């Protein structure tokens, strides 16, 4: 993809593209998060929740939710002429986990969104990225009717390594989500340096 020329008469700039996943449990705000920052109309693969899915889709705490992501969400952010972030929101239900390996391929890092009302829902995503040595940050999505806890309290509850950033955010707010993404990129770069790995694959 070519975005344009850096100066008149110079060759087009081929941007560096970085891939970041947005993961977490069912109804935690992944689709909202991607949509809040994407500069393009996000690609969404949402379907209406049905009665047949009630036994496997736990809507406790998110009773008003009527749709669910069945494949992925996709968005894009151009940070500079030569640097573009691609955002991939993962499906939250267990039955769609077979898609995660494909989505995670080549990812710089990930955001694991957490809801303090259902913190256990993000355990599986944390475990997934830890097992695959993919750097991630926890984005605590501060819902209006949810109790607020300090970042360190959330860290202890999730039994995270000390180096994993925990960021409080509002997945509806562009600036708040941007802060989380900056944290992911910084953490991933530091992780790559510590482990002497390239920042992208």
C-alpha positions, -999 to +999 in steps of 0.1 A: +000+000+000+014+034-009+001+064+010+018+092-010+050+112-014+070+126+015+081+156-007+075+167-042+096+147-067+106+120-042+096+084-045+064+072-028+068+061+008+061+025+015+049+025+051+059+001+078+027-017+089+023-030+125-004-055+135-021-053+169-048-076+182-076-064+205-088-094+225-108-102+256-140-119+267-175-117+253-190-082+254-159-065+268-158-037+241-135-050+214-156-039+185-162-005+201-125-001+208-115-008+171-142+015+159-132+044+182-098+048+166-100+035+131-096+061+104-116+039+080-150+025+084-142-006+104-148-040+089-171-059+113-184-094+112-212-092+137-242-114+138-274-112+159-274-133+191-300-160+189-319-182+214-298-212+201-267-195+213-279-187+248-264-218+264-229-209+251-230-171+251-229-159+287-245-124+287-244-120+324-235-083+330-241-074+294-278-083+290-284-055+266-259-069+240-277-081+209-249-089+185-215-107+186-184-108+165-181-141+147-147-137+128-130-104+135-131-066+135-106-047+114-095-011+115-065+011+105-046+041+119-020+060+101+004+074+127+028+089+102+033+087+064+056+058+069+039+040+099+005+024+099-013+003+126-037-025+116-061-034+144-077-069+145-104-075+170-108-111+180-140-130+186-147-135+223-165-168+225-147-201+229-162-217+198-144-191+176-109-196+191-097-216+161-094-181+144-070-167+169-039-184+156-044-170+122-052-135+135-021-136+158+003-145+131+028-116+127+013-095+155+035-069+172+014-072+204-020-072+218-045-054+240-065-076+263-096-057+273-109-064+308-142-057+325-139-056+363-174-070+366-163-102+348-125-102+352-123-140+348-134-136+312-100-123+302-080-151+318-080-172+286-067-143+265-039-136+290-030-172+290-030-174+251-006-145+247+017-156+276+020-191+261+029-177+227+053-150+241+033-122+224+036-090+244+003-076+256-012-049+278-043-050+299-068-023+290-094-021+318-125-008+301-142+014+327-179+008+322-201+034+339-218+009+362-186-011+371-166-006+402-133+012+397-101-004+410-064+008+409-043-008+381-022-026+407-053-043+422-062-055+387-027-067+382-028-088+414-062-102+405-050-114+371-016-126+385+003-107+359+041-104+355+053-070+369+063-059+334+028-062+319+013-027+316-023-022+330-041+008+316-075+022+326-094+033+295-128+040+280-131+020+248-156+045+234-131+074+235-106+078+207-079+095+228-083+069+256-078+040+231-049+057+215-032+059+249-036+021+252-022+015+217+008+037+225+013+015+256+012-017+235+038-004+210+061+008+237+058-025+256+063-046+225+094-027+215+109-030+250+099-067+250+117-072+216+148-055+229+149-075+261+145-108+242+167-097+213+138-104+188+128-083+159+099-060+166+078-074+137+077-109+122 
